[in-house]
Amino acid sequence: MKNLTSVLIIYNPNALKGKIDEYLPQIKQRLLLRYPQVDCMAGQTLNGAEEIAIKYSSKYDIVVACGGDGTIHQVINGVRKSGANPIVGVLPCGTCNDVARELEIPFDLQKATDCILRLNTKKHDLMFDGNEYITYTLATGYLTKTSYSASSNSKKRFGRFAYVLSALNCLFKFEALPITVTADGERIHGKFAYFMLINGQTAGGFKLNKNDITDDGKVKLIMIKKKGLGSFFAFVRLFLFGINSVRKSKYVIVRDVSKVEIENHANSPFTLDGEKCKFLKKTVVAETAITFIKK
């Protein structure tokens, strides 16, 4: 690995209930022990972190996303769209921190800073839909609304429990979603209770995809058919015990795929890396891996 000398920390000013500014000076001082240049920039606007990454990624060897999974999503998109290829680090300050879990980055900021100092790295594929890069998941169906319906104030006040409160509002809304999927040429059509593309081990804080290989050019497709209580119990089993526990279920379709075309006939809302998105048709492909700092 070449001699790395510069670090850019792109942070969400609302992280840690708006107190992230109190931690950054110490983090910067520790990183300066190894890297001669360390700068911090705040993503003040809705897509501010992405805009900063687009503009400045080419000027730094390491770009660090400081915030939750939404901030990481923005930074990854900015890095990719910049055309640069810095190493990407994570300082987790979010609610679920799924990307940090995948990389085994500690949630303690001092220990997370240690990871940037040690500089152990791993490759991680991204998904790309022609417009946005997806770091770990695209999903719709049962309870996915909870990932974006929990308000910022609620998450600040209750942390991960905010998602539980939001989930209670969705608990008995088990909709049938008409979807057509073409997965590596295989056409699948029907009404589904749940759909997910996942690249990595965790989603929503749950370890679903244990021992997943994240740089093999493949992502996992999981679809749960709408078949009454059987669908509900398959969903519960998936999140409690992981993908392997439902592979043989008659209610569940599991595939390893590199390209997926999705026709969303009901225009149902999806979550993309935890944020709400809507589309009628989308093609998602596994993209060349990005280099992350891991534990």
FITIDO-537246 format. One line per field, with one value per residue: residue number from 1; z, y negated, x of N, C-alpha, C in turn; residue in one letter. Coordinates in steps of 0.02 Angstrom, whole numbers. Layout:
N
k: NUM/...
nw: Z/...
nv: Y/...
nu: X/...
caw: Z/...
cav: Y/...
cau: X/...
cw: Z/...
cv: Y/...
cu: X/...
r: A/...
This chain:
295
k: 1/2/3/4/5/6/7/8/9/10/11/12/13/14/15/16/17/18/19/20/21/22/23/24/25/26/27/28/29/30/31/32/33/34/35/36/37/38/39/40/41/42/43/44/45/46/47/48/49/50/51/52/53/54/55/56/57/58/59/60/61/62/63/64/65/66/67/68/69/70/71/72/73/74/75/76/77/78/79/80/81/82/83/84/85/86/87/88/89/90/91/92/93/94/95/96/97/98/99/100/101/102/103/104/105/106/107/108/109/110/111/112/113/114/115/116/117/118/119/120/121/122/123/124/125/126/127/128/129/130/131/132/133/134/135/136/137/138/139/140/141/142/143/144/145/146/147/148/149/150/151/152/153/154/155/156/157/158/159/160/161/162/163/164/165/166/167/168/169/170/171/172/173/174/175/176/177/178/179/180/181/182/183/184/185/186/187/188/189/190/191/192/193/194/195/196/197/198/199/200/201/202/203/204/205/206/207/208/209/210/211/212/213/214/215/216/217/218/219/220/221/222/223/224/225/226/227/228/229/230/231/232/233/234/235/236/237/238/239/240/241/242/243/244/245/246/247/248/249/250/251/252/253/254/255/256/257/258/259/260/261/262/263/264/265/266/267/268/269/270/271/272/273/274/275/276/277/278/279/280/281/282/283/284/285/286/287/288/289/290/291/292/293/294/295
nw: 0/-41/28/136/167/191/262/254/348/335/405/489/554/646/712/854/933/897/955/900/864/980/993/882/880/964/898/777/821/863/743/675/724/641/510/408/362/411/390/426/374/371/324/287/219/143/51/79/123/17/-85/-38/-41/-179/-225/-157/-143/-227/-179/-66/24/109/145/266/331/446/546/529/438/331/308/272/154/73/67/5/-120/-164/-170/-268/-378/-397/-465/-408/-304/-160/0/107/263/421/549/664/705/707/714/687/620/518/417/487/576/485/448/567/648/799/901/989/978/997/988/860/791/812/721/599/614/619/495/427/289/179/35/-37/-122/-215/-249/-397/-469/-586/-556/-418/-297/-199/-38/53/61/-22/-6/16/80/218/367/322/310/433/439/381/430/562/654/650/772/858/845/898/1029/1074/1017/946/988/937/812/848/905/790/714/779/731/606/619/592/460/331/182/10/-115/-282/-386/-514/-550/-631/-618/-652/-777/-744/-731/-613/-548/-450/-298/-160/11/61/6/-29/-72/-25/20/113/292/386/421/474/600/624/606/461/359/379/370/241/81/24/-89/-208/-325/-319/-251/-120/-152/-79/-66/2/-11/-23/81/189/365/359/286/374/483/417/389/519/560/470/514/644/639/520/343/302/377/314/186/132/143/85/66/34/-76/-121/-192/-265/-348/-488/-565/-564/-618/-578/-573/-512/-482/-406/-367/-242/-93/-69/34/24/70/195/177/113/-49/-213/-357/-519/-603/-599/-623/-550/-523/-474/-426/-455/-320/-176/-71/98/266/394/553
nv: 60/-111/-256/-338/-495/-591/-634/-650/-694/-676/-735/-712/-844/-829/-713/-604/-666/-798/-830/-797/-883/-903/-794/-784/-865/-792/-668/-709/-752/-632/-560/-637/-593/-494/-531/-665/-764/-808/-840/-911/-913/-973/-903/-1002/-1020/-933/-836/-857/-787/-701/-794/-857/-747/-720/-834/-838/-712/-670/-734/-677/-539/-454/-445/-480/-431/-503/-470/-406/-264/-328/-440/-374/-313/-426/-476/-369/-371/-498/-481/-381/-446/-547/-496/-467/-362/-341/-263/-211/-257/-229/-311/-269/-340/-325/-256/-118/-75/17/36/15/123/228/209/232/126/42/-39/-135/-289/-318/-192/-161/-256/-204/-100/-167/-214/-94/-39/78/161/201/269/220/252/145/106/48/-60/-128/-259/-282/-223/-79/-30/76/127/150/139/192/203/299/212/133/-1/-54/-92/-217/-290/-320/-464/-595/-663/-569/-464/-525/-539/-410/-317/-158/-104/-185/-135/-21/-74/-135/-21/41/-26/26/158/244/228/312/318/366/369/338/392/406/492/506/606/623/669/759/760/702/693/626/607/531/530/479/411/414/354/390/350/404/435/385/302/173/190/324/484/559/627/718/740/693/664/519/469/538/512/541/527/555/607/602/658/658/748/698/774/786/829/909/836/731/798/846/727/682/785/768/645/674/788/789/800/931/1009/1005/1049/1168/1153/1157/1039/945/869/880/815/804/670/568/472/386/355/255/243/142/154/98/-21/-26/-91/-83/-43/-110/-79/-108/-226/-306/-268/-280/-195/-133/-46/35/71/165/189/285/201/152/179/72/1/25/-27/87/173
nu: 42/26/111/9/-55/-155/-313/-487/-623/-791/-933/-1092/-1176/-1278/-1255/-1237/-1334/-1315/-1195/-1073/-970/-899/-818/-737/-613/-522/-519/-463/-335/-279/-273/-182/-63/-22/-56/-9/-98/-258/-423/-585/-753/-919/-1073/-1192/-1313/-1456/-1404/-1274/-1156/-1129/-1105/-988/-900/-897/-832/-708/-646/-543/-433/-385/-313/-382/-552/-668/-822/-925/-1051/-1219/-1289/-1350/-1268/-1150/-1195/-1212/-1080/-1012/-1076/-1036/-897/-886/-945/-856/-751/-632/-524/-514/-472/-603/-663/-751/-836/-942/-1097/-1232/-1400/-1430/-1314/-1269/-1172/-1052/-1062/-1048/-915/-857/-825/-797/-923/-886/-808/-672/-611/-651/-579/-452/-455/-442/-314/-242/-270/-317/-388/-529/-610/-766/-911/-1022/-1194/-1274/-1392/-1400/-1412/-1392/-1274/-1281/-1251/-1279/-1416/-1575/-1745/-1918/-2086/-2151/-2139/-2032/-2056/-2029/-1896/-1884/-1990/-1976/-1949/-1824/-1812/-1869/-1776/-1664/-1704/-1744/-1658/-1617/-1737/-1834/-1865/-1933/-2049/-2102/-2121/-2227/-2337/-2347/-2369/-2478/-2503/-2495/-2456/-2493/-2381/-2370/-2247/-2127/-1982/-1828/-1699/-1537/-1578/-1681/-1853/-1966/-2124/-2257/-2357/-2292/-2240/-2126/-1971/-1799/-1638/-1477/-1313/-1194/-1187/-1280/-1438/-1540/-1488/-1494/-1418/-1422/-1360/-1249/-1073/-1063/-991/-923/-863/-879/-946/-1080/-1247/-1368/-1532/-1688/-1852/-2011/-2155/-2328/-2425/-2518/-2513/-2402/-2309/-2283/-2221/-2109/-2044/-2015/-1930/-1825/-1769/-1735/-1653/-1582/-1536/-1505/-1590/-1712/-1699/-1749/-1884/-2052/-2110/-2016/-1900/-1734/-1589/-1424/-1362/-1308/-1364/-1516/-1677/-1812/-1985/-2101/-2254/-2357/-2307/-2246/-2169/-1993/-1849/-1690/-1534/-1586/-1657/-1805/-1869/-1945/-2002/-2048/-1986/-1829/-1658/-1534/-1364/-1219/-1075/-902/-790/-770/-642/-639/-600/-577/-603
caw: 0/-46/87/140/207/201/283/256/386/317/462/497/614/693/743/928/957/884/996/867/863/1042/988/823/892/991/844/730/851/863/674/655/745/584/445/413/348/431/385/442/340/390/272/318/182/137/18/89/128/-51/-123/-15/-66/-251/-237/-124/-136/-266/-146/-4/20/148/159/322/342/518/553/523/373/280/293/235/87/36/56/-45/-184/-184/-188/-333/-431/-406/-508/-368/-273/-92/48/144/333/453/620/670/753/689/756/676/602/485/382/539/599/433/449/636/678/864/903/1027/928/1006/961/788/768/811/658/546/626/601/422/397/238/144/-24/-27/-181/-211/-299/-433/-504/-641/-529/-351/-272/-140/1/83/53/-55/20/22/110/288/416/295/321/497/432/363/461/627/644/676/843/893/848/946/1097/1094/985/906/1010/894/759/878/909/722/692/808/687/543/637/564/390/295/115/-46/-162/-347/-410/-562/-544/-676/-582/-696/-831/-718/-719/-555/-542/-400/-245/-108/74/77/-45/-8/-98/29/10/180/342/429/400/530/662/629/565/419/305/412/329/171/45/-1/-148/-257/-382/-309/-193/-103/-163/-36/-78/41/-44/18/92/256/424/341/266/435/521/378/400/587/561/433/553/706/630/461/278/297/411/272/117/109/154/24/62/25/-133/-107/-249/-270/-414/-505/-598/-548/-645/-534/-595/-451/-514/-362/-348/-169/-72/-50/72/-7/125/251/159/69/-121/-251/-428/-552/-633/-581/-635/-501/-538/-427/-454/-431/-248/-147/-16/163/325/440/620
cav: 0/-172/-297/-378/-554/-640/-608/-696/-669/-709/-716/-737/-888/-808/-650/-605/-716/-864/-843/-768/-933/-897/-736/-788/-889/-738/-619/-738/-752/-563/-541/-674/-554/-453/-563/-736/-810/-784/-894/-893/-954/-955/-902/-1043/-1016/-866/-794/-891/-741/-678/-850/-865/-691/-730/-890/-835/-645/-662/-770/-643/-466/-420/-484/-448/-451/-506/-477/-343/-232/-377/-479/-329/-307/-488/-481/-319/-396/-553/-453/-347/-494/-591/-463/-453/-296/-340/-214/-239/-238/-241/-327/-259/-382/-319/-217/-46/-67/82/40/25/193/270/201/246/64/29/-98/-184/-328/-311/-127/-166/-294/-156/-61/-210/-216/-28/-37/143/147/256/250/228/235/100/114/-15/-58/-175/-327/-282/-164/-52/1/141/157/121/183/169/252/299/174/91/-71/-77/-119/-288/-325/-345/-532/-612/-679/-506/-427/-560/-529/-340/-273/-103/-90/-224/-90/24/-113/-142/46/57/-55/64/228/284/209/363/307/407/324/369/376/451/487/546/614/657/702/798/715/722/648/646/560/545/493/448/415/382/366/373/365/397/479/357/252/153/214/397/521/602/657/735/763/672/638/455/446/592/493/567/504/600/590/639/639/698/749/678/835/788/833/940/782/695/838/848/662/682/831/736/594/703/841/778/825/1004/1042/1004/1068/1224/1138/1151/970/901/877/853/822/764/639/512/421/395/306/254/207/127/140/58/-81/-22/-123/-41/-75/-104/-93/-135/-286/-293/-284/-253/-184/-83/4/22/125/162/234/284/159/162/167/14/22/0/-11/132/177
cau: 0/66/112/-51/-38/-209/-378/-544/-681/-854/-976/-1160/-1175/-1330/-1236/-1230/-1381/-1288/-1134/-1014/-916/-860/-773/-693/-544/-481/-510/-415/-269/-253/-257/-122/-4/0/-67/9/-154/-325/-472/-655/-803/-987/-1125/-1243/-1376/-1486/-1356/-1210/-1100/-1114/-1076/-919/-861/-886/-785/-642/-618/-481/-379/-367/-300/-433/-612/-702/-892/-939/-1124/-1254/-1287/-1368/-1208/-1105/-1223/-1196/-1008/-996/-1099/-993/-831/-892/-960/-798/-702/-572/-525/-484/-496/-659/-668/-816/-843/-1014/-1133/-1302/-1445/-1418/-1243/-1262/-1108/-1001/-1068/-1019/-842/-837/-799/-829/-965/-848/-772/-599/-591/-661/-521/-397/-459/-415/-242/-213/-278/-334/-439/-563/-650/-839/-950/-1079/-1246/-1285/-1456/-1397/-1412/-1363/-1238/-1314/-1198/-1294/-1482/-1634/-1797/-1986/-2131/-2169/-2100/-1978/-2073/-2002/-1828/-1886/-2046/-1954/-1927/-1757/-1819/-1881/-1713/-1619/-1728/-1751/-1610/-1645/-1806/-1879/-1887/-1983/-2111/-2127/-2142/-2292/-2388/-2349/-2367/-2532/-2513/-2458/-2482/-2472/-2347/-2359/-2180/-2095/-1909/-1787/-1636/-1489/-1616/-1737/-1909/-2007/-2181/-2306/-2371/-2243/-2245/-2062/-1919/-1736/-1571/-1430/-1242/-1166/-1216/-1331/-1487/-1581/-1458/-1500/-1371/-1462/-1323/-1187/-1017/-1071/-932/-947/-827/-882/-987/-1148/-1285/-1422/-1602/-1735/-1922/-2058/-2220/-2385/-2464/-2547/-2470/-2338/-2264/-2264/-2173/-2047/-2013/-1988/-1873/-1771/-1735/-1709/-1603/-1543/-1558/-1498/-1646/-1773/-1682/-1790/-1954/-2092/-2133/-1959/-1855/-1667/-1544/-1364/-1371/-1265/-1405/-1587/-1724/-1870/-2044/-2139/-2318/-2400/-2270/-2236/-2107/-1936/-1795/-1625/-1488/-1624/-1694/-1862/-1866/-2001/-1989/-2089/-1941/-1760/-1610/-1480/-1309/-1163/-1022/-833/-785/-736/-598/-659/-561/-613/-574
cw: 0/20/87/189/225/215/282/295/364/369/458/560/665/729/818/959/951/921/964/867/925/1036/932/837/918/938/795/758/851/793/649/678/688/518/451/402/367/430/400/406/357/330/298/284/175/105/25/90/59/-91/-103/-44/-141/-263/-213/-122/-171/-231/-84/-17/55/159/211/328/417/527/550/452/316/259/253/164/45/19/2/-114/-209/-206/-257/-390/-444/-455/-472/-335/-205/-53/90/215/362/527/635/725/739/737/748/657/568/449/431/566/549/436/518/670/745/862/947/979/936/977/885/756/765/746/600/553/605/526/394/348/211/85/-10/-90/-165/-260/-333/-474/-564/-619/-462/-338/-206/-101/26/71/15/-36/16/55/185/332/388/305/385/490/414/397/532/618/673/751/885/899/895/1017/1120/1063/944/925/969/837/785/882/841/697/719/765/624/555/603/492/346/223/65/-100/-229/-378/-462/-559/-597/-646/-623/-749/-809/-700/-663/-547/-488/-352/-185/-47/90/21/-18/-54/-44/9/76/228/377/394/459/597/671/582/525/374/328/362/255/143/8/-63/-203/-319/-378/-249/-180/-119/-119/-50/-39/9/4/25/164/312/409/320/327/474/483/387/468/591/525/477/619/694/564/399/274/328/368/200/90/119/88/14/38/-37/-115/-168/-237/-341/-425/-540/-586/-579/-605/-566/-535/-472/-472/-340/-272/-150/-51/0/37/44/182/237/108/-3/-156/-325/-454/-582/-616/-597/-588/-519/-484/-461/-424/-358/-232/-90/48/215/371/508/615
cv: -62/-210/-344/-436/-600/-606/-664/-662/-710/-688/-748/-780/-870/-743/-659/-660/-787/-880/-817/-817/-929/-843/-744/-814/-833/-685/-644/-736/-682/-542/-577/-640/-512/-490/-638/-785/-776/-843/-868/-940/-927/-956/-937/-1036/-943/-817/-822/-845/-715/-733/-862/-810/-697/-780/-876/-765/-636/-694/-735/-568/-426/-468/-447/-476/-447/-521/-409/-315/-279/-420/-437/-321/-368/-492/-431/-343/-453/-529/-422/-397/-542/-562/-447/-384/-297/-279/-248/-212/-257/-256/-325/-301/-378/-277/-143/-31/0/89/51/96/240/268/216/186/53/-36/-153/-222/-324/-245/-126/-204/-249/-116/-101/-215/-150/-16/35/131/210/227/263/206/183/124/46/-9/-106/-247/-330/-217/-144/-12/70/168/115/167/150/223/245/264/132/17/-98/-111/-193/-325/-349/-414/-542/-626/-616/-466/-458/-542/-456/-293/-220/-87/-131/-181/-41/-12/-121/-75/64/30/-14/139/271/265/253/363/359/361/360/346/428/438/532/548/656/699/743/750/744/670/673/590/579/501/455/461/382/403/345/394/351/442/451/307/236/176/288/431/573/647/675/763/745/647/575/430/499/575/518/533/555/569/633/613/687/692/728/738/839/792/865/888/744/733/845/783/659/726/802/688/620/749/837/814/901/1040/1045/1026/1122/1212/1131/1080/922/919/844/867/780/736/583/456/437/338/311/213/202/106/96/-7/-84/-57/-71/-79/-59/-126/-129/-197/-270/-311/-252/-248/-132/-27/-15/83/114/212/229/249/178/141/102/39/-14/14/33/131/203
cu: 44/63/52/-40/-97/-275/-429/-600/-742/-906/-1045/-1163/-1229/-1312/-1225/-1272/-1354/-1224/-1071/-956/-871/-807/-721/-623/-498/-467/-458/-344/-239/-234/-194/-57/23/-4/-53/-49/-220/-372/-542/-702/-873/-1033/-1187/-1312/-1398/-1437/-1285/-1150/-1079/-1080/-1003/-875/-847/-831/-715/-611/-551/-421/-354/-356/-354/-491/-653/-773/-906/-1013/-1156/-1249/-1307/-1309/-1159/-1129/-1204/-1122/-986/-1017/-1055/-924/-835/-902/-902/-748/-637/-578/-491/-508/-551/-660/-736/-806/-917/-1046/-1209/-1342/-1433/-1346/-1229/-1195/-1051/-1003/-1035/-943/-813/-804/-834/-869/-933/-803/-696/-574/-600/-603/-459/-396/-429/-339/-209/-216/-280/-392/-471/-601/-724/-874/-1003/-1131/-1256/-1348/-1459/-1395/-1376/-1326/-1270/-1262/-1217/-1364/-1532/-1692/-1866/-2028/-2136/-2117/-2043/-1992/-2042/-1935/-1829/-1943/-2028/-1923/-1857/-1760/-1829/-1816/-1664/-1639/-1726/-1700/-1644/-1717/-1856/-1906/-1940/-2050/-2143/-2154/-2211/-2350/-2398/-2363/-2419/-2548/-2469/-2483/-2456/-2444/-2336/-2293/-2160/-2020/-1878/-1717/-1588/-1525/-1675/-1794/-1953/-2062/-2229/-2321/-2328/-2256/-2181/-2012/-1856/-1679/-1523/-1360/-1207/-1204/-1277/-1377/-1531/-1554/-1462/-1450/-1410/-1421/-1253/-1136/-1024/-1004/-953/-910/-824/-924/-1058/-1180/-1341/-1490/-1645/-1805/-1967/-2127/-2275/-2432/-2488/-2495/-2403/-2287/-2239/-2211/-2106/-2008/-1979/-1926/-1813/-1733/-1707/-1650/-1564/-1568/-1556/-1557/-1710/-1760/-1728/-1865/-1991/-2117/-2078/-1919/-1789/-1623/-1480/-1361/-1321/-1304/-1479/-1627/-1789/-1926/-2091/-2210/-2364/-2367/-2260/-2171/-2055/-1893/-1729/-1573/-1524/-1664/-1749/-1847/-1925/-1980/-2038/-2046/-1869/-1718/-1551/-1426/-1256/-1104/-954/-827/-749/-693/-619/-604/-604/-578/-502
r: M/K/N/L/T/S/V/L/I/I/Y/N/P/N/A/L/K/G/K/I/D/E/Y/L/P/Q/I/K/Q/R/L/L/L/R/Y/P/Q/V/D/C/M/A/G/Q/T/L/N/G/A/E/E/I/A/I/K/Y/S/S/K/Y/D/I/V/V/A/C/G/G/D/G/T/I/H/Q/V/I/N/G/V/R/K/S/G/A/N/P/I/V/G/V/L/P/C/G/T/C/N/D/V/A/R/E/L/E/I/P/F/D/L/Q/K/A/T/D/C/I/L/R/L/N/T/K/K/H/D/L/M/F/D/G/N/E/Y/I/T/Y/T/L/A/T/G/Y/L/T/K/T/S/Y/S/A/S/S/N/S/K/K/R/F/G/R/F/A/Y/V/L/S/A/L/N/C/L/F/K/F/E/A/L/P/I/T/V/T/A/D/G/E/R/I/H/G/K/F/A/Y/F/M/L/I/N/G/Q/T/A/G/G/F/K/L/N/K/N/D/I/T/D/D/G/K/V/K/L/I/M/I/K/K/K/G/L/G/S/F/F/A/F/V/R/L/F/L/F/G/I/N/S/V/R/K/S/K/Y/V/I/V/R/D/V/S/K/V/E/I/E/N/H/A/N/S/P/F/T/L/D/G/E/K/C/K/F/L/K/K/T/V/V/A/E/T/A/I/T/F/I/K/K
